[in-house]
Amino acid sequence: MKFISVVLLGFFTFFMSCRELPEQINSPFQGNWSGDYQGAENGTLTFKITSEGNIVGSKISTSKNYSEEFLGYIFADGEFSCNTKNGFLFKGKITDVNAKTYSGNWTQNFNNTTFQGTFTFKKN
């Protein structure tokens, strides 16, 4: 009985810690966006936010001369997160849909080293 209680408590804790994705039908953030990122690596960003809140884009490193696609999601409250296959993670929050520019932070864990920086972008 004690084992079952512990298992049930674990499942309950797990499901409470997962953020539920609210269904978006017409995201206020949808459209084409572009910007740049700076820090341990520098480059440009272009991405699209769909009406459902999905993010699809690419980053082009001007300092290391390569490009990479990224995928992500933006919540109805403007919080977003995107990442690449190589562990490049963009996180931020759009707090005002009518603002001219937005910003956030990026990190990348590569070969037991963490790289980081900032990014800015705007709606095209």
Phi and psi in degrees as GROMACS dihedral restraints (atoms count N, CA, C in turn):
[ dihedral_restraints ]
;  ai    aj    ak    al  type     phi  dphi    fc
    3     4     5     6     1   -63.0    20    10
    4     5     6     7     1   -39.8    20    10
    6     7     8     9     1   -61.4    20    10
    7     8     9    10     1   -45.0    20    10
    9    10    11    12     1   -62.8    20    10
   10    11    12    13     1   -39.9    20    10
   12    13    14    15     1   -63.4    20    10
   13    14    15    16     1   -41.5    20    10
   15    16    17    18     1   -65.1    20    10
   16    17    18    19     1   -43.9    20    10
   18    19    20    21     1   -62.6    20    10
   19    20    21    22     1   -46.3    20    10
   21    22    23    24     1   -62.5    20    10
   22    23    24    25     1   -39.6    20    10
   24    25    26    27     1   -63.8    20    10
   25    26    27    28     1   -39.7    20    10
   27    28    29    30     1   -63.3    20    10
   28    29    30    31     1   -45.1    20    10
   30    31    32    33     1   -62.8    20    10
   31    32    33    34     1   -43.4    20    10
   33    34    35    36     1   -61.4    20    10
   34    35    36    37     1   -45.1    20    10
   36    37    38    39     1   -62.5    20    10
   37    38    39    40     1   -42.8    20    10
   39    40    41    42     1   -60.9    20    10
   40    41    42    43     1   -49.4    20    10
   42    43    44    45     1   -69.5    20    10
   43    44    45    46     1   -29.0    20    10
   45    46    47    48     1   -73.1    20    10
   46    47    48    49     1   -27.9    20    10
   48    49    50    51     1   -83.1    20    10
   49    50    51    52     1   -15.8    20    10
   51    52    53    54     1   -81.8    20    10
   52    53    54    55     1   131.2    20    10
   54    55    56    57     1   -82.4    20    10
   55    56    57    58     1   124.7    20    10
   57    58    59    60     1   -74.3    20    10
   58    59    60    61     1   134.9    20    10
   60    61    62    63     1   -83.9    20    10
   61    62    63    64     1   109.3    20    10
   63    64    65    66     1   -68.2    20    10
   64    65    66    67     1   138.1    20    10
   66    67    68    69     1   -68.9    20    10
   67    68    69    70     1   125.1    20    10
   69    70    71    72     1  -108.4    20    10
   70    71    72    73     1   130.3    20    10
   72    73    74    75     1  -104.5    20    10
   73    74    75    76     1   -34.6    20    10
   75    76    77    78     1  -141.4    20    10
   76    77    78    79     1    73.7    20    10
   78    79    80    81     1   -57.5    20    10
   79    80    81    82     1   131.8    20    10
   81    82    83    84     1   -68.2    20    10
   82    83    84    85     1   -10.7    20    10
   84    85    86    87     1   -96.6    20    10
   85    86    87    88     1    -1.5    20    10
   87    88    89    90     1   -61.6    20    10
   88    89    90    91     1   147.5    20    10
   90    91    92    93     1   136.9    20    10
   91    92    93    94     1  -173.3    20    10
   93    94    95    96     1   -97.7    20    10
   94    95    96    97     1   138.6    20    10
   96    97    98    99     1  -131.9    20    10
   97    98    99   100     1   156.2    20    10
   99   100   101   102     1  -152.6    20    10
  100   101   102   103     1   159.4    20    10
  102   103   104   105     1   180.0    20    10
  103   104   105   106     1  -158.7    20    10
  105   106   107   108     1  -145.1    20    10
  106   107   108   109     1   166.9    20    10
  108   109   110   111     1  -133.8    20    10
  109   110   111   112     1   150.6    20    10
  111   112   113   114     1  -136.9    20    10
  112   113   114   115     1   162.2    20    10
  114   115   116   117     1   134.7    20    10
  115   116   117   118     1  -133.5    20    10
  117   118   119   120     1   -63.8    20    10
  118   119   120   121     1   -19.2    20    10
  120   121   122   123     1  -141.9    20    10
  121   122   123   124     1   148.5    20    10
  123   124   125   126     1  -124.1    20    10
  124   125   126   127     1   147.8    20    10
  126   127   128   129     1   176.7    20    10
  127   128   129   130     1  -168.0    20    10
  129   130   131   132     1  -116.6    20    10
  130   131   132   133     1   156.9    20    10
  132   133   134   135     1  -127.2    20    10
  133   134   135   136     1   139.0    20    10
  135   136   137   138     1  -138.1    20    10
  136   137   138   139     1   135.1    20    10
  138   139   140   141     1  -157.1    20    10
  139   140   141   142     1   164.2    20    10
  141   142   143   144     1  -123.8    20    10
  142   143   144   145     1   136.1    20    10
  144   145   146   147     1  -106.3    20    10
  145   146   147   148     1   123.0    20    10
  147   148   149   150     1   -79.7    20    10
  148   149   150   151     1   170.7    20    10
  150   151   152   153     1   -64.0    20    10
  151   152   153   154     1   -20.7    20    10
  153   154   155   156     1   -90.2    20    10
  154   155   156   157     1    -4.5    20    10
  156   157   158   159     1    96.0    20    10
  157   158   159   160     1     3.3    20    10
  159   160   161   162     1   -76.1    20    10
  160   161   162   163     1   145.0    20    10
  162   163   164   165     1  -117.8    20    10
  163   164   165   166     1   129.0    20    10
  165   166   167   168     1  -132.8    20    10
  166   167   168   169     1   126.4    20    10
  168   169   170   171     1  -162.4    20    10
  169   170   171   172     1  -172.0    20    10
  171   172   173   174     1  -142.9    20    10
  172   173   174   175     1   153.5    20    10
  174   175   176   177     1  -121.2    20    10
  175   176   177   178     1   140.0    20    10
  177   178   179   180     1  -119.1    20    10
  178   179   180   181     1   115.7    20    10
  180   181   182   183     1   -79.5    20    10
  181   182   183   184     1   116.2    20    10
  183   184   185   186     1   -84.0    20    10
  184   185   186   187     1   -21.7    20    10
  186   187   188   189     1   -86.4    20    10
  187   188   189   190     1   -25.4    20    10
  189   190   191   192     1  -119.3    20    10
  190   191   192   193     1     0.9    20    10
  192   193   194   195     1    58.0    20    10
  193   194   195   196     1    57.0    20    10
  195   196   197   198     1  -152.9    20    10
  196   197   198   199     1   163.7    20    10
  198   199   200   201     1  -125.7    20    10
  199   200   201   202     1   157.7    20    10
  201   202   203   204     1  -155.0    20    10
  202   203   204   205     1   139.9    20    10
  204   205   206   207     1   -84.5    20    10
  205   206   207   208     1   152.8    20    10
  207   208   209   210     1  -137.4    20    10
  208   209   210   211     1   155.1    20    10
  210   211   212   213     1  -129.2    20    10
  211   212   213   214     1   153.0    20    10
  213   214   215   216     1  -170.0    20    10
  214   215   216   217     1  -166.3    20    10
  216   217   218   219     1  -149.4    20    10
  217   218   219   220     1   143.7    20    10
  219   220   221   222     1  -116.1    20    10
  220   221   222   223     1   129.0    20    10
  222   223   224   225     1   -77.2    20    10
  223   224   225   226     1   164.4    20    10
  225   226   227   228     1   -60.6    20    10
  226   227   228   229     1   -25.2    20    10
  228   229   230   231     1   -86.0    20    10
  229   230   231   232     1     1.7    20    10
  231   232   233   234     1    97.7    20    10
  232   233   234   235     1    -8.7    20    10
  234   235   236   237     1   -74.3    20    10
  235   236   237   238     1   133.9    20    10
  237   238   239   240     1  -138.5    20    10
  238   239   240   241     1   161.0    20    10
  240   241   242   243     1  -152.0    20    10
  241   242   243   244     1   134.1    20    10
  243   244   245   246     1  -137.0    20    10
  244   245   246   247     1   148.9    20    10
  246   247   248   249     1  -147.5    20    10
  247   248   249   250     1   161.5    20    10
  249   250   251   252     1  -106.3    20    10
  250   251   252   253     1   171.3    20    10
  252   253   254   255     1   -64.1    20    10
  253   254   255   256     1   -26.1    20    10
  255   256   257   258     1   -92.5    20    10
  256   257   258   259     1    15.5    20    10
  258   259   260   261     1    84.0    20    10
  259   260   261   262     1    14.2    20    10
  261   262   263   264     1   -78.4    20    10
  262   263   264   265     1   119.1    20    10
  264   265   266   267     1  -119.2    20    10
  265   266   267   268     1   122.4    20    10
  267   268   269   270     1  -104.3    20    10
  268   269   270   271     1   131.6    20    10
  270   271   272   273     1  -137.5    20    10
  271   272   273   274     1   144.9    20    10
  273   274   275   276     1  -178.2    20    10
  274   275   276   277     1  -170.3    20    10
  276   277   278   279     1  -148.9    20    10
  277   278   279   280     1   130.8    20    10
  279   280   281   282     1   -91.6    20    10
  280   281   282   283     1   110.0    20    10
  282   283   284   285     1   -94.8    20    10
  283   284   285   286     1   -19.9    20    10
  285   286   287   288     1  -138.7    20    10
  286   287   288   289     1   110.4    20    10
  288   289   290   291     1   -60.8    20    10
  289   290   291   292     1   -25.5    20    10
  291   292   293   294     1   -93.4    20    10
  292   293   294   295     1     1.3    20    10
  294   295   296   297     1   -67.2    20    10
  295   296   297   298     1   156.5    20    10
  297   298   299   300     1   -78.1    20    10
  298   299   300   301     1   -40.2    20    10
  300   301   302   303     1  -136.7    20    10
  301   302   303   304     1   159.7    20    10
  303   304   305   306     1  -132.6    20    10
  304   305   306   307     1   160.0    20    10
  306   307   308   309     1  -146.1    20    10
  307   308   309   310     1   167.5    20    10
  309   310   311   312     1  -170.7    20    10
  310   311   312   313     1  -167.4    20    10
  312   313   314   315     1  -121.7    20    10
  313   314   315   316     1   151.0    20    10
  315   316   317   318     1  -127.8    20    10
  316   317   318   319     1   152.5    20    10
  318   319   320   321     1  -140.4    20    10
  319   320   321   322     1   157.7    20    10
  321   322   323   324     1  -147.4    20    10
  322   323   324   325     1   126.4    20    10
  324   325   326   327     1   -99.6    20    10
  325   326   327   328     1   118.2    20    10
  327   328   329   330     1  -143.1    20    10
  328   329   330   331     1   124.7    20    10
  330   331   332   333     1    50.3    20    10
  331   332   333   334     1    49.0    20    10
  333   334   335   336     1    62.1    20    10
  334   335   336   337     1    22.2    20    10
  336   337   338   339     1  -126.0    20    10
  337   338   339   340     1   138.4    20    10
  339   340   341   342     1  -104.3    20    10
  340   341   342   343     1   123.6    20    10
  342   343   344   345     1  -105.2    20    10
  343   344   345   346     1   152.6    20    10
  345   346   347   348     1  -153.8    20    10
  346   347   348   349     1   167.9    20    10
  348   349   350   351     1   178.9    20    10
  349   350   351   352     1  -163.1    20    10
  351   352   353   354     1  -126.0    20    10
  352   353   354   355     1   166.6    20    10
  354   355   356   357     1  -143.6    20    10
  355   356   357   358     1   154.9    20    10
  357   358   359   360     1  -133.5    20    10
  358   359   360   361     1   151.0    20    10
  360   361   362   363     1  -156.7    20    10
  361   362   363   364     1   166.4    20    10
  363   364   365   366     1  -145.2    20    10
  364   365   366   367     1   160.3    20    10
  366   367   368   369     1   -82.6    20    10
  367   368   369   370     1   133.7    20    10
